[in-house]
C-alpha cells in the first residue's frame, strides 16, 4: 500500500461516514466530534506549559485496557498533563468527562496535515497507543519528534497484515514505536524479524490488572444485593446481544429452572430494552427496582450502563455475550476475577483468555440450545462443580496480573 492509496482510503471512509451520519447516530457523533477539532484543541491547550502524556484508545474496551497505566501515570507524574483520545464514539461519549484526564478529544482523521498540526499542538513528551490503532501520518510525525512512542497490550496474530508479503507499508508503521509491549511470547516471536527484539517486551495483558483493581475496590450495589438475596441461584448475563437473549429466553421457558436471570445488554437503548421485555414479559427493569425495592421477578433487566463489572460479583454463574457475533465475545475477565464460572457462545477462538479459561475448566462454551441446557443444568444441579469452576477462573486472573508494573517500570526509566 502506498501513502496515496492510504490517503484515498481515509478520504473515502470519511465520505462514507458523512453519508451514514444522515441516518446513523454513531456516525453523526463521529462527524460532529471532529468538527473544528484543531481549533478546539488549540483553545484547550492555549495556556498549558506542562509536559503532555498522550494516551490513545480506539474505543471503550481499549480504554479499560489502558486505564491502569493512565491512572498510575497521573499519580506518578503530577506535573504532567494527560490527553486522552478516542477514535470511536462508543469510547468518547462515555468517557468524555473522565476525571483522570486533563483533556479528552476525538482523534483527528489521519491526514498528513492533521497529523502535523495535532503533534505540533500537543507536543507529547510520551505517547501511548493501547493494543492497536496504527495511523501512518501520526506515527511518522511522532517519530520525527523523537519522543517515546509506546504500544501496550498488543497482540499480533499469525494472519495479521504485518506478516504478509504485501504488508511492508504496515511494517513501516510498527518501526515508528520506541517500544512495544505484547501480551504473549508468540507475538514477540512474530515481531522479532520486523523490529529488534530489544524493542519488544512480553508484559502480559493490562486487563488482568484492571479487573483485579475493580475487584479489590468493589463498591456494592444495594438494590442488586437486596434483589439477589431473595433468590437461591443467580445467572448474570453481561454484554448480551439478541442471539444471546433469545437463547436464554428459550432456556428459561423450556426448563423447570430455579435460576434467576440478571441481564445487562450491550445496547440499552429503548428499542432494545423493549425487545428484551418481549422475550421476558414478566421481567423487572432496574430503573423500576430502584423506585420500589420490594418488587420481585425471576428476570431483572439492567437498563443503564456502567454497572456490569460490579454485577458479576452477585452472580453464581456468569454469561458473557457476543459469542454469536462476528466480532466475538466480550470481556470474560470481569466475571472470572470474582471467581465465577463463565459461559459464552461459540465465537471465542481469537481471545486467548477465553481459550485458557475453557482449558482450565473455568469456562464453558456452547453452540446449540441443547448444549446450553446441558451446561446450565449441570452448573445449577452440582454446587461443588460450579464452585470448583469458579475457583479455577479466579486463579487464572490472579496468576496473570503484573503487566502494568512492567510497563510503568520502563516508562520511569525513559521519562526522566
LUMFIVO-759252 format. One record per residue (C-alpha): residue number from 0; residue in one letter; x, y, z. Coordinates in steps of 0.2 Angstrom, whole numbers, plus 5000, padded with zeros to 4 digits. Last residue first. Layout:
REM residues N
NODE  pos  code     x     y     z
NODE  NUM     A     X     Y     Z
...
REM end
This chain:
REM residues 416
NODE  pos  code     x     y     z
NODE  415     X  5066  5056  5167
NODE  414     X  5054  5048  5155
NODE  413     X  5064  5033  5150
NODE  412     X  5067  5023  5166
NODE  411     X  5050  5028  5173
NODE  410     X  5042  5022  5157
NODE  409     X  5050  5005  5158
NODE  408     X  5045  5002  5176
NODE  407     X  5027  5008  5171
NODE  406     X  5026  4995  5158
NODE  405     X  5032  4981  5169
NODE  404     X  5021  4986  5184
NODE  403     X  5005  4987  5172
NODE  402     X  5008  4970  5166
NODE  401     X  5008  4962  5183
NODE  400     X  4992  4951  5184
NODE  399     X  4991  4934  5176
NODE  398     X  4991  4922  5191
NODE  397     X  4977  4932  5199
NODE  396     X  4966  4930  5184
NODE  395     X  4968  4911  5181
NODE  394     X  4965  4909  5200
NODE  393     X  4948  4917  5199
NODE  392     X  4943  4906  5184
NODE  391     X  4949  4890  5193
NODE  390     X  4939  4895  5209
NODE  389     X  4923  4897  5198
NODE  388     X  4925  4880  5191
NODE  387     X  4927  4872  5208
NODE  386     X  4911  4882  5214
NODE  385     X  4900  4876  5200
NODE  384     X  4906  4858  5201
NODE  383     X  4903  4858  5220
NODE  382     X  4886  4865  5218
NODE  381     X  4880  4852  5205
NODE  380     X  4862  4855  5200
NODE  379     X  4863  4873  5193
NODE  378     X  4880  4870  5184
NODE  377     X  4874  4854  5177
NODE  376     X  4858  4861  5171
NODE  375     X  4867  4876  5164
NODE  374     X  4878  4865  5154
NODE  373     X  4865  4853  5147
NODE  372     X  4853  4867  5143
NODE  371     X  4866  4877  5134
NODE  370     X  4871  4862  5124
NODE  369     X  4853  4859  5119
NODE  368     X  4851  4877  5114
NODE  367     X  4865  4875  5102
NODE  366     X  4883  4882  5101
NODE  365     X  4890  4881  5119
NODE  364     X  4906  4887  5128
NODE  363     X  4912  4883  5145
NODE  362     X  4923  4892  5157
NODE  361     X  4935  4889  5172
NODE  360     X  4939  4872  5167
NODE  359     X  4957  4876  5164
NODE  358     X  4956  4873  5145
NODE  357     X  4940  4883  5145
NODE  356     X  4948  4898  5154
NODE  355     X  4963  4896  5143
NODE  354     X  4953  4898  5127
NODE  353     X  4944  4913  5134
NODE  352     X  4960  4921  5139
NODE  351     X  4967  4919  5122
NODE  350     X  4953  4928  5113
NODE  349     X  4953  4924  5095
NODE  348     X  4944  4907  5097
NODE  347     X  4928  4915  5106
NODE  346     X  4914  4913  5094
NODE  345     X  4905  4898  5101
NODE  344     X  4894  4906  5114
NODE  343     X  4898  4910  5132
NODE  342     X  4898  4903  5150
NODE  341     X  4909  4908  5165
NODE  340     X  4910  4900  5182
NODE  339     X  4913  4914  5194
NODE  338     X  4928  4918  5205
NODE  337     X  4926  4937  5206
NODE  336     X  4940  4939  5193
NODE  335     X  4932  4927  5181
NODE  334     X  4917  4939  5178
NODE  333     X  4927  4955  5173
NODE  332     X  4939  4943  5164
NODE  331     X  4927  4937  5151
NODE  330     X  4926  4953  5142
NODE  329     X  4915  4952  5127
NODE  328     X  4913  4938  5115
NODE  327     X  4916  4938  5096
NODE  326     X  4917  4951  5082
NODE  325     X  4907  4940  5070
NODE  324     X  4893  4939  5083
NODE  323     X  4886  4923  5091
NODE  322     X  4898  4924  5106
NODE  321     X  4894  4942  5109
NODE  320     X  4888  4940  5127
NODE  319     X  4897  4933  5143
NODE  318     X  4886  4923  5155
NODE  317     X  4891  4922  5173
NODE  316     X  4886  4909  5185
NODE  315     X  4883  4912  5204
NODE  314     X  4882  4930  5201
NODE  313     X  4882  4945  5213
NODE  312     X  4900  4950  5210
NODE  311     X  4896  4949  5191
NODE  310     X  4886  4965  5193
NODE  309     X  4901  4975  5198
NODE  308     X  4909  4975  5181
NODE  307     X  4892  4977  5173
NODE  306     X  4887  4993  5182
NODE  305     X  4892  5007  5170
NODE  304     X  4877  5007  5158
NODE  303     X  4858  5008  5161
NODE  302     X  4843  4997  5158
NODE  301     X  4848  4982  5168
NODE  300     X  4835  4969  5165
NODE  299     X  4830  4958  5180
NODE  298     X  4822  4941  5177
NODE  297     X  4815  4930  5191
NODE  296     X  4804  4944  5197
NODE  295     X  4801  4953  5213
NODE  294     X  4797  4971  5219
NODE  293     X  4802  4976  5236
NODE  292     X  4815  4989  5230
NODE  291     X  4802  5000  5223
NODE  290     X  4810  5015  5214
NODE  289     X  4827  5007  5212
NODE  288     X  4818  4991  5205
NODE  287     X  4809  5002  5192
NODE  286     X  4826  5008  5185
NODE  285     X  4832  4990  5186
NODE  284     X  4818  4984  5175
NODE  283     X  4808  4969  5180
NODE  282     X  4804  4955  5168
NODE  281     X  4787  4947  5167
NODE  280     X  4786  4948  5148
NODE  279     X  4804  4940  5146
NODE  278     X  4806  4939  5127
NODE  277     X  4795  4955  5124
NODE  276     X  4805  4964  5138
NODE  275     X  4821  4960  5128
NODE  274     X  4814  4968  5113
NODE  273     X  4808  4983  5123
NODE  272     X  4825  4985  5130
NODE  271     X  4832  4985  5113
NODE  270     X  4820  4999  5107
NODE  269     X  4824  5010  5122
NODE  268     X  4843  5010  5120
NODE  267     X  4852  4999  5132
NODE  266     X  4864  4991  5120
NODE  265     X  4876  4978  5126
NODE  264     X  4863  4970  5137
NODE  263     X  4864  4968  5156
NODE  262     X  4853  4953  5160
NODE  261     X  4850  4947  5178
NODE  260     X  4842  4930  5177
NODE  259     X  4836  4920  5192
NODE  258     X  4839  4901  5190
NODE  257     X  4827  4889  5199
NODE  256     X  4824  4880  5182
NODE  255     X  4810  4870  5177
NODE  254     X  4816  4871  5159
NODE  253     X  4809  4876  5142
NODE  252     X  4804  4894  5146
NODE  251     X  4820  4898  5155
NODE  250     X  4831  4890  5141
NODE  249     X  4822  4898  5127
NODE  248     X  4824  4915  5135
NODE  247     X  4842  4912  5137
NODE  246     X  4844  4908  5118
NODE  245     X  4834  4923  5113
NODE  244     X  4845  4934  5124
NODE  243     X  4861  4928  5117
NODE  242     X  4855  4930  5099
NODE  241     X  4849  4947  5103
NODE  240     X  4866  4953  5110
NODE  239     X  4872  4952  5128
NODE  238     X  4885  4962  5136
NODE  237     X  4883  4953  5153
NODE  236     X  4872  4939  5158
NODE  235     X  4871  4937  5177
NODE  234     X  4864  4920  5182
NODE  233     X  4858  4920  5200
NODE  232     X  4854  4905  5211
NODE  231     X  4845  4905  5228
NODE  230     X  4835  4921  5225
NODE  229     X  4828  4934  5238
NODE  228     X  4846  4940  5242
NODE  227     X  4848  4943  5224
NODE  226     X  4837  4958  5225
NODE  225     X  4843  4965  5241
NODE  224     X  4861  4965  5234
NODE  223     X  4855  4972  5217
NODE  222     X  4847  4987  5225
NODE  221     X  4862  4990  5237
NODE  220     X  4875  4990  5223
NODE  219     X  4891  4986  5232
NODE  218     X  4908  4995  5228
NODE  217     X  4922  4983  5224
NODE  216     X  4940  4991  5226
NODE  215     X  4949  4974  5226
NODE  214     X  4938  4968  5212
NODE  213     X  4940  4983  5201
NODE  212     X  4959  4983  5203
NODE  211     X  4959  4964  5199
NODE  210     X  4949  4969  5183
NODE  209     X  4961  4982  5178
NODE  208     X  4977  4972  5182
NODE  207     X  4970  4957  5171
NODE  206     X  4966  4970  5158
NODE  205     X  4984  4975  5157
NODE  204     X  4988  4960  5147
NODE  203     X  5005  4952  5148
NODE  202     X  5022  4961  5148
NODE  201     X  5032  4952  5134
NODE  200     X  5044  4966  5129
NODE  199     X  5049  4971  5112
NODE  198     X  5062  4984  5107
NODE  197     X  5076  4973  5112
NODE  196     X  5069  4960  5099
NODE  195     X  5074  4972  5085
NODE  194     X  5059  4975  5073
NODE  193     X  5052  4965  5059
NODE  192     X  5060  4948  5062
NODE  191     X  5056  4950  5080
NODE  190     X  5038  4953  5078
NODE  189     X  5031  4935  5076
NODE  188     X  5042  4929  5090
NODE  187     X  5036  4944  5101
NODE  186     X  5018  4940  5097
NODE  185     X  5021  4921  5102
NODE  184     X  5028  4926  5118
NODE  183     X  5011  4934  5124
NODE  182     X  5003  4951  5128
NODE  181     X  5015  4962  5119
NODE  180     X  5023  4978  5125
NODE  179     X  5031  4988  5110
NODE  178     X  5045  5000  5112
NODE  177     X  5050  5016  5103
NODE  176     X  5036  5014  5090
NODE  175     X  5039  5021  5072
NODE  174     X  5045  5004  5067
NODE  173     X  5027  4997  5068
NODE  172     X  5022  5009  5055
NODE  171     X  5034  5003  5042
NODE  170     X  5028  4985  5045
NODE  169     X  5011  4992  5039
NODE  168     X  5018  4998  5022
NODE  167     X  5028  4982  5020
NODE  166     X  5012  4971  5022
NODE  165     X  5012  4964  5004
NODE  164     X  5022  4948  5008
NODE  163     X  5011  4946  5024
NODE  162     X  5017  4947  5042
NODE  161     X  5011  4964  5046
NODE  160     X  4994  4960  5038
NODE  159     X  4990  4949  5053
NODE  158     X  4987  4931  5050
NODE  157     X  4999  4924  5064
NODE  156     X  4991  4935  5077
NODE  155     X  4999  4950  5085
NODE  154     X  4993  4956  5102
NODE  153     X  4997  4972  5109
NODE  152     X  4995  4976  5127
NODE  151     X  5005  4992  5125
NODE  150     X  5012  5002  5110
NODE  149     X  5024  5015  5116
NODE  148     X  5030  5031  5107
NODE  147     X  5045  5040  5116
NODE  146     X  5050  5057  5110
NODE  145     X  5060  5060  5094
NODE  144     X  5048  5072  5085
NODE  143     X  5051  5064  5069
NODE  142     X  5044  5048  5076
NODE  141     X  5028  5057  5082
NODE  140     X  5025  5064  5064
NODE  139     X  5028  5046  5057
NODE  138     X  5015  5039  5069
NODE  137     X  5003  5052  5066
NODE  136     X  5005  5050  5047
NODE  135     X  5003  5031  5047
NODE  134     X  4989  5028  5060
NODE  133     X  4991  5011  5068
NODE  132     X  4977  5008  5080
NODE  131     X  4981  4993  5091
NODE  130     X  4983  4987  5109
NODE  129     X  4983  5004  5118
NODE  128     X  4994  5018  5110
NODE  127     X  5005  5028  5122
NODE  126     X  5013  5044  5118
NODE  125     X  5026  5052  5129
NODE  124     X  5033  5070  5130
NODE  123     X  5018  5075  5118
NODE  122     X  5020  5091  5109
NODE  121     X  5001  5093  5109
NODE  120     X  5000  5107  5096
NODE  119     X  5014  5102  5084
NODE  118     X  5008  5084  5085
NODE  117     X  4990  5088  5080
NODE  116     X  4995  5100  5067
NODE  115     X  5007  5088  5059
NODE  114     X  4994  5074  5060
NODE  113     X  4980  5084  5053
NODE  112     X  4991  5090  5038
NODE  111     X  4997  5072  5034
NODE  110     X  4979  5065  5035
NODE  109     X  4975  5054  5049
NODE  108     X  4957  5059  5054
NODE  107     X  4958  5068  5070
NODE  106     X  4957  5058  5086
NODE  105     X  4942  5063  5097
NODE  104     X  4946  5073  5112
NODE  103     X  4948  5071  5131
NODE  102     X  4958  5084  5141
NODE  101     X  4965  5084  5158
NODE  100     X  4962  5065  5160
NODE   99     X  4959  5057  5177
NODE   98     X  4941  5064  5179
NODE   97     X  4934  5056  5163
NODE   96     X  4921  5069  5156
NODE   95     X  4922  5062  5138
NODE   94     X  4922  5044  5144
NODE   93     X  4905  5038  5138
NODE   92     X  4904  5048  5123
NODE   91     X  4922  5046  5118
NODE   90     X  4923  5027  5119
NODE   89     X  4907  5022  5109
NODE   88     X  4910  5037  5098
NODE   87     X  4926  5029  5091
NODE   86     X  4943  5035  5088
NODE   85     X  4947  5040  5106
NODE   84     X  4959  5052  5113
NODE   83     X  4966  5055  5131
NODE   82     X  4977  5070  5135
NODE   81     X  4986  5069  5151
NODE   80     X  4995  5084  5159
NODE   79     X  5012  5082  5168
NODE   78     X  5017  5089  5185
NODE   77     X  5008  5075  5194
NODE   76     X  5019  5062  5186
NODE   75     X  5017  5046  5197
NODE   74     X  4999  5049  5201
NODE   73     X  4993  5053  5184
NODE   72     X  5004  5040  5177
NODE   71     X  4996  5027  5188
NODE   70     X  4979  5032  5182
NODE   69     X  4984  5031  5164
NODE   68     X  4993  5014  5165
NODE   67     X  4978  5006  5175
NODE   66     X  4966  5013  5162
NODE   65     X  4975  5006  5147
NODE   64     X  4964  4990  5145
NODE   63     X  4948  5000  5151
NODE   62     X  4952  5012  5137
NODE   61     X  4954  4998  5124
NODE   60     X  4937  4992  5128
NODE   59     X  4929  5009  5127
NODE   58     X  4936  5013  5110
NODE   57     X  4951  5015  5099
NODE   56     X  4962  5021  5113
NODE   55     X  4975  5035  5113
NODE   54     X  4986  5041  5128
NODE   53     X  4995  5057  5126
NODE   52     X  5007  5062  5140
NODE   51     X  5009  5081  5140
NODE   50     X  5023  5092  5148
NODE   49     X  5016  5107  5157
NODE   48     X  5016  5125  5150
NODE   47     X  4997  5124  5145
NODE   46     X  4989  5141  5142
NODE   45     X  4982  5138  5125
NODE   44     X  4979  5119  5127
NODE   43     X  4960  5119  5126
NODE   42     X  4960  5133  5113
NODE   41     X  4972  5124  5102
NODE   40     X  4962  5108  5104
NODE   39     X  4945  5117  5099
NODE   38     X  4953  5125  5084
NODE   37     X  4961  5108  5078
NODE   36     X  4944  5099  5081
NODE   35     X  4933  5111  5071
NODE   34     X  4921  5097  5068
NODE   33     X  4928  5081  5074
NODE   32     X  4915  5076  5087
NODE   31     X  4901  5081  5075
NODE   30     X  4907  5068  5062
NODE   29     X  4909  5053  5074
NODE   28     X  4893  5058  5083
NODE   27     X  4883  5058  5067
NODE   26     X  4891  5041  5063
NODE   25     X  4886  5034  5080
NODE   24     X  4868  5041  5077
NODE   23     X  4865  5033  5060
NODE   22     X  4853  5041  5047
NODE   21     X  4861  5056  5039
NODE   20     X  4878  5051  5048
NODE   19     X  4880  5037  5035
NODE   18     X  4883  5050  5022
NODE   17     X  4897  5058  5032
NODE   16     X  4904  5041  5037
NODE   15     X  4905  5036  5019
NODE   14     X  4914  5052  5015
NODE   13     X  4926  5050  5029
NODE   12     X  4930  5032  5023
NODE   11     X  4933  5038  5006
NODE   10     X  4945  5051  5012
NODE    9     X  4954  5038  5023
NODE    8     X  4955  5026  5008
NODE    7     X  4962  5039  4997
NODE    6     X  4975  5044  5010
NODE    5     X  4981  5025  5011
NODE    4     X  4981  5023  4992
NODE    3     X  4992  5039  4990
NODE    2     X  5003  5034  5005
NODE    1     X  5006  5017  4996
NODE    0     X  5000  5000  5000
REM end
